[in-house]
Amino acid sequence: MRSTRLWAKLLGLERAVVEEVFFDEEAEAVVVSVRVRKGAKRRCGACGRRCPGYDRGAGKRRWRTLDLGQTKAFLQAEAPRVRCPSHGVVVAQVPWARHGAGHTRAFDDTAAWLATHCSRTAVCELLRVAWRTVGVICARVGKQARARVDLLGNLRRIGIDEISYRRGHRYLTVVVDHDTGRLVWAGDGRDQDTLEAFFDLLGKERCAKIALVSADGAPWIAEVVADRCKNAELCVDAFHVVKWATGALDEVRREVWNAARRGGQKALARELKGARFALWKNPEDLTEHQQEKLAMIARTNKPLYRAYLLKEQLRQVFHLPPPAALALLERWLAWARRSRLPAFVKLARTITAYRAGIENALRYGLSNARVEAVNTRLRLLTRIAFGFRSVDALISLAMLSLSGLCPPLPGRA
């Protein structure tokens, strides 16, 4: 095998010819001088269309490629410009790198793969690049991967939620496919305009095919879904409904605690403050000490114990088969309305307003559990992505990791 062919094979080059290999003492790197084969010349870097030449550009340039053993390596080639009817004057396409990149395709794919599988320190040390550079690479690789794969095809059941990714009320809106468990879209913000952008991308025809949408009780989600997905049933997530009840229970506990404190019953106030976790936890998870706390509340404070029973009965609604669950929900609403507990009377009004969505969740057995599982992994990615320059890099990292878009390592099928 000729040495030029050996170098091309070693570097994974296609549609390119190796002309020279030398060691750059100043850069302390191996430099491989290459040229594009005739059939791949004079193509637009943005669209790949064959175009007339414009000029020689800035002359020769270098692309960082994967290290050769312990030594950095670069590809070096001419970078002429072409005139594209669609994109104007742009640098000609090269087969070994993405348009506008300072790294080869193999380097980009390796960095993206490592970013989704390794720690930030490991990626930077192994590739000898800054973490911000990895963020730019993830954005570039992710953009190309999303253009190549249609994640929005065949959507029937989706879950919508928001997640905080930075202090200062910075949120992402995420959309998950319930049938595949994949993250299919993420956008910066948590308002109607952000969600409208997703449905604009989806298009009217595919919006009409969505049958079920799970979400929390956020009005901005319900309004957009009702407007854009005429055939979809909205399912209000069970976890958030029970969370409302837990909030109402805590409100009652604070009222009772404040009343005991103002009345000079300091011992009772301390007992009530320490009983918070006994009231919050599921009965099957209570410790022996917490069970004793709950028994004490049942004996000494009927309103607070009634609030606890209301919370538990509402939780039980979501553990029954649909017919029994719907009947129990009706009984729960009647009990809450006459409970003489303002927090639960208000909760009964809220649940009545969202009743159609709650009944859909019971009927179809759909919750935001898959979305919350994706959010848990997203929270880890936001910690990993700390230091990325833009939210687009975080979104790209999330899509690479949670949407099945991550490219394989070079040389692996």
C-alpha positions in Angstrom: 0.0 0.0 0.0 1.3 3.4 -0.9 2.1 5.8 1.9 -0.5 8.4 0.7 -3.3 5.8 0.7 -2.1 4.6 4.1 -2.4 8.2 5.5 -5.9 8.6 3.8 -7.0 5.3 5.5 -5.5 6.3 8.8 -7.3 9.7 8.8 -10.6 8.3 7.4 -10.4 10.6 4.3 -12.8 10.1 1.4 -12.9 12.0 -1.9 -9.5 13.5 -1.0 -5.9 12.9 -2.0 -3.0 13.1 0.4 -0.2 15.2 -1.1 2.3 15.7 1.7 2.9 14.9 5.4 5.2 17.0 7.6 5.8 18.0 11.2 5.2 21.6 12.1 7.8 22.4 14.8 6.1 25.6 15.9 2.6 24.0 16.3 4.1 20.7 17.5 1.7 18.9 15.3 1.6 16.6 12.3 0.2 18.4 9.3 -1.3 16.4 6.4 -1.6 18.4 3.2 -4.6 17.2 1.1 -6.6 18.3 -1.9 -10.2 17.6 -2.9 -10.8 15.1 -5.6 -12.0 16.4 -8.9 -15.6 15.1 -8.5 -16.0 16.8 -5.2 -14.5 20.2 -6.1 -16.4 23.5 -6.4 -19.4 22.7 -4.4 -21.3 25.1 -2.2 -20.3 24.6 1.5 -23.9 25.2 2.6 -26.0 23.1 0.2 -23.4 20.9 -1.7 -24.5 22.2 -5.1 -21.9 22.4 -7.8 -21.2 26.0 -8.5 -18.8 28.2 -10.5 -15.6 29.3 -8.8 -15.3 32.8 -7.4 -11.7 33.1 -6.1 -9.0 31.3 -4.1 -10.3 32.6 -0.8 -7.8 33.2 2.0 -5.4 30.5 0.7 -4.5 27.4 2.7 -6.2 26.7 5.9 -6.1 24.0 8.6 -8.6 21.8 10.2 -7.9 20.1 13.6 -8.3 16.3 13.3 -8.0 13.5 15.9 -4.6 13.2 17.5 -2.1 10.7 16.1 -0.9 8.9 19.2 0.4 11.6 21.5 0.7 14.3 18.8 -1.9 16.8 17.6 -2.7 16.5 13.9 -4.1 18.9 11.3 -5.4 18.6 7.7 -4.2 21.4 5.4 -5.8 22.3 2.1 -6.8 25.2 -0.2 -10.0 26.9 0.7 -11.4 28.5 -2.5 -14.7 30.2 -2.7 -17.6 29.6 -5.0 -20.7 31.6 -6.1 -23.9 29.7 -5.1 -27.2 30.9 -6.6 -28.9 30.3 -3.2 -26.2 31.2 -0.7 -24.0 33.7 -2.5 -20.2 33.7 -2.2 -19.2 31.0 0.2 -16.2 28.8 1.0 -16.3 25.6 -1.1 -17.3 22.4 0.5 -14.6 20.0 1.7 -15.5 16.3 2.3 -13.7 16.0 5.6 -15.4 18.8 7.6 -18.7 20.5 8.1 -19.2 23.9 6.6 -17.8 26.7 8.8 -16.0 24.2 11.1 -12.4 24.5 12.3 -12.4 20.7 13.1 -12.8 17.7 10.9 -16.0 15.7 10.8 -14.2 12.8 12.7 -13.1 15.3 15.5 -16.7 16.8 15.7 -18.3 13.4 15.9 -15.9 12.2 18.6 -16.4 15.3 20.7 -20.2 15.0 20.4 -20.1 11.3 21.4 -17.8 12.0 24.3 -19.9 14.9 25.5 -22.9 12.6 25.8 -21.0 9.8 27.5 -18.3 11.4 29.6 -17.6 14.1 32.1 -16.7 17.6 31.0 -13.1 17.2 32.4 -12.6 13.9 30.6 -13.7 15.4 27.2 -11.5 18.5 27.5 -8.4 16.5 28.7 -8.8 13.8 26.1 -9.4 16.1 23.1 -7.3 19.1 24.4 -10.0 21.6 23.7 -11.9 24.2 25.7 -15.3 23.3 27.0 -16.9 26.2 25.1 -15.4 24.7 21.9 -17.2 21.4 22.7 -20.5 23.4 23.1 -20.0 24.9 19.6 -19.3 21.4 18.2 -22.4 20.0 19.8 -24.5 22.8 18.3 -23.0 22.1 14.9 -23.4 18.3 15.0 -26.9 18.5 16.5 -28.1 21.0 13.9 -27.0 18.7 11.1 -28.4 15.6 12.8 -31.8 17.2 13.3 -31.9 18.2 9.6 -31.2 14.6 8.6 -33.7 12.8 10.9 -37.4 13.7 11.2 -38.2 13.5 14.9 -41.6 15.0 14.4 -42.9 12.3 12.1 -45.7 9.9 13.3 -46.4 11.8 16.6 -49.6 10.6 18.2 -49.1 11.0 21.9 -46.9 13.8 23.3 -46.0 15.2 26.7 -45.2 18.8 27.3 -43.4 20.3 30.3 -40.8 23.0 31.2 -37.5 22.7 33.1 -35.3 25.3 34.6 -31.8 25.3 33.1 -30.3 28.4 34.7 -30.9 30.8 37.6 -33.0 33.9 36.9 -36.1 32.0 35.7 -34.5 30.6 32.6 -36.5 27.7 31.3 -36.7 25.2 28.4 -40.0 23.9 27.1 -39.6 20.2 26.2 -41.8 17.9 24.1 -41.5 14.1 24.5 -43.0 11.3 22.3 -44.8 9.0 24.7 -44.5 6.1 22.2 -40.7 6.2 21.9 -39.7 8.0 25.1 -37.6 10.3 23.0 -37.1 14.0 23.4 -38.4 15.4 20.0 -38.1 19.1 20.6 -36.8 21.7 23.1 -37.1 25.5 23.0 -35.8 28.4 25.1 -38.7 29.8 27.2 -41.9 28.7 28.8 -44.8 30.7 27.3 -47.3 30.5 24.5 -44.9 31.9 21.9 -42.3 29.2 22.7 -44.9 26.4 22.3 -46.4 28.0 19.2 -42.9 27.7 17.6 -43.1 23.9 18.1 -46.5 23.6 16.5 -45.4 25.9 13.6 -42.6 23.5 13.0 -44.9 20.5 13.2 -47.4 21.9 10.7 -51.2 21.8 10.5 -51.3 18.3 8.9 -49.3 16.6 11.6 -50.9 18.7 14.4 -54.2 17.2 13.3 -52.9 13.6 13.8 -52.0 14.2 17.5 -54.5 12.3 19.7 -53.3 12.8 23.3 -51.3 15.5 25.0 -50.1 15.2 28.6 -49.1 18.3 30.6 -49.3 19.9 34.0 -52.1 22.5 34.6 -50.3 25.4 33.0 -52.9 27.5 31.2 -50.5 28.6 28.5 -50.1 24.9 27.5 -53.8 24.2 27.5 -54.7 27.2 25.4 -52.1 26.5 22.7 -53.0 22.8 22.5 -56.7 23.6 22.3 -56.0 26.1 19.5 -53.4 24.1 17.4 -54.4 20.5 18.0 -58.2 20.3 17.4 -58.4 16.5 17.5 -56.2 16.1 20.7 -57.4 15.3 24.2 -55.5 17.1 26.9 -54.5 14.8 29.9 -53.6 16.7 33.1 -50.7 14.9 34.8 -51.6 13.0 38.0 -48.4 14.0 39.8 -49.3 17.7 39.5 -52.8 17.1 40.7 -51.6 15.3 43.8 -49.0 18.1 44.3 -51.9 20.6 44.4 -53.5 18.6 47.2 -50.2 18.4 49.1 -49.9 22.2 48.8 -53.4 22.6 50.1 -52.6 20.3 53.0 -49.5 22.3 53.9 -51.6 25.5 53.8 -53.9 23.9 56.4 -51.0 22.8 58.5 -49.5 26.3 58.5 -52.8 27.8 59.5 -53.2 25.3 62.4 -49.5 25.9 63.4 -49.9 29.7 63.4 -53.1 29.4 65.5 -51.4 27.2 68.1 -48.4 29.6 68.2 -50.6 32.7 68.6 -52.6 30.8 71.3 -49.5 30.1 73.4 -49.6 26.4 72.7 -45.8 26.1 72.0 -45.6 22.4 72.5 -48.4 21.7 70.0 -46.8 24.2 67.6 -43.5 22.3 67.7 -45.3 18.9 67.2 -47.2 20.3 64.2 -44.1 21.7 62.6 -42.3 18.4 63.0 -45.2 16.5 61.5 -44.8 18.0 58.1 -43.1 15.0 56.5 -45.5 12.6 58.2 -48.3 14.4 56.4 -46.5 14.6 53.1 -45.3 11.1 52.8 -47.4 8.2 51.4 -48.7 5.9 54.2 -46.8 2.9 53.0 -43.5 4.9 53.4 -44.0 6.2 56.9 -41.5 5.4 59.6 -42.7 4.2 63.0 -42.1 7.7 64.5 -44.0 9.4 61.7 -47.0 7.0 62.2 -47.1 8.1 65.8 -47.1 11.7 64.7 -50.0 11.0 62.4 -51.9 9.2 65.2 -51.4 12.2 67.5 -52.8 14.6 64.8 -55.8 12.3 64.4 -56.5 12.5 68.1 -55.8 16.2 68.7 -56.6 18.1 65.4 -59.5 17.0 63.4 -59.3 19.7 60.6 -55.7 18.9 59.9 -56.4 15.1 59.9 -59.3 15.7 57.6 -57.0 17.6 55.2 -54.6 14.7 55.3 -57.4 12.2 54.4 -58.5 14.4 51.5 -55.0 14.4 50.1 -54.7 10.6 50.5 -58.1 10.0 48.9 -57.2 12.2 45.9 -54.0 10.2 45.5 -56.0 7.0 45.6 -58.1 8.2 42.6 -55.0 7.7 40.4 -54.4 4.1 41.5 -57.9 2.7 40.6 -59.3 1.5 37.2 -61.0 4.2 35.2 -64.6 3.6 36.2 -63.9 3.3 39.9 -61.5 6.3 39.7 -64.1 8.5 38.0 -66.6 7.6 40.7 -64.2 8.3 43.5 -63.2 11.6 42.0 -66.9 12.7 42.0 -67.2 11.7 45.7 -63.9 13.5 46.5 -65.1 16.7 44.9 -68.3 16.6 47.0 -66.3 16.0 50.2 -63.8 18.7 49.5 -66.6 21.3 48.8 -68.2 20.7 52.2 -64.9 20.1 54.1 -65.0 23.6 55.6 -61.3 23.9 54.8 -60.8 27.0 52.5 -57.7 25.5 50.9 -59.5 22.4 49.8 -62.7 24.2 48.8 -60.5 26.3 46.5 -58.7 23.1 45.3 -62.1 21.6 44.5 -62.9 24.6 42.2 -59.5 24.2 40.5 -60.0 20.5 39.9 -63.5 21.1 38.6 -61.9 23.6 36.1 -59.4 21.0 35.0 -61.8 18.0 35.4 -62.0 17.1 31.7 -58.2 16.9 31.5 -58.0 14.8 34.7 -60.7 12.4 33.5 -58.8 12.0 30.2 -55.7 11.1 32.1 -57.7 8.5 34.1 -59.4 7.2 31.0 -56.3 6.8 28.8 -53.8 6.1 31.6 -51.5 8.9 30.4 -49.3 10.9 32.7 -46.1 13.0 32.4 -44.0 10.2 33.8 -41.9 9.8 30.6 -41.5 13.5 30.4 -40.3 13.7 34.0 -37.8 10.9 33.3 -36.4 12.9 30.4 -36.3 16.0 32.6 -34.3 14.1 35.2 -31.7 13.4 32.6 -31.9 16.9 31.3 -31.1 18.3 34.8 -27.9 16.2 34.7 -27.1 17.6 31.2 -27.6 21.2 32.4 -24.9 20.6 35.0 -22.6 19.0 32.4 -23.3 21.9 30.0 -22.4 24.6 32.5 -20.0 26.9 30.7 -21.5 26.6 27.2 -21.8 30.0 25.6 -25.5 29.6 24.4 -28.7 27.8 25.2 -28.5 26.4 21.6 -25.5 24.3 22.6 -27.4 22.9 25.6 -30.4 22.1 23.5 -28.2 20.4 20.9 -26.4 18.3 23.6 -29.9 17.3 25.0 -31.1 16.3 21.5 -27.9 14.3 20.8 -28.2 12.5 24.2 -32.0 12.0 24.5 -33.2 11.8 20.9 -31.0 9.1 19.5 -29.1 11.6 17.3 -25.7 11.1 18.7 -23.3 10.0 15.9 -21.2 6.9 16.4 -17.5 7.1 17.0 -15.5 7.4 13.7 -14.8 4.0 12.2 -17.6 2.3 14.1 -20.8 1.3 12.4 
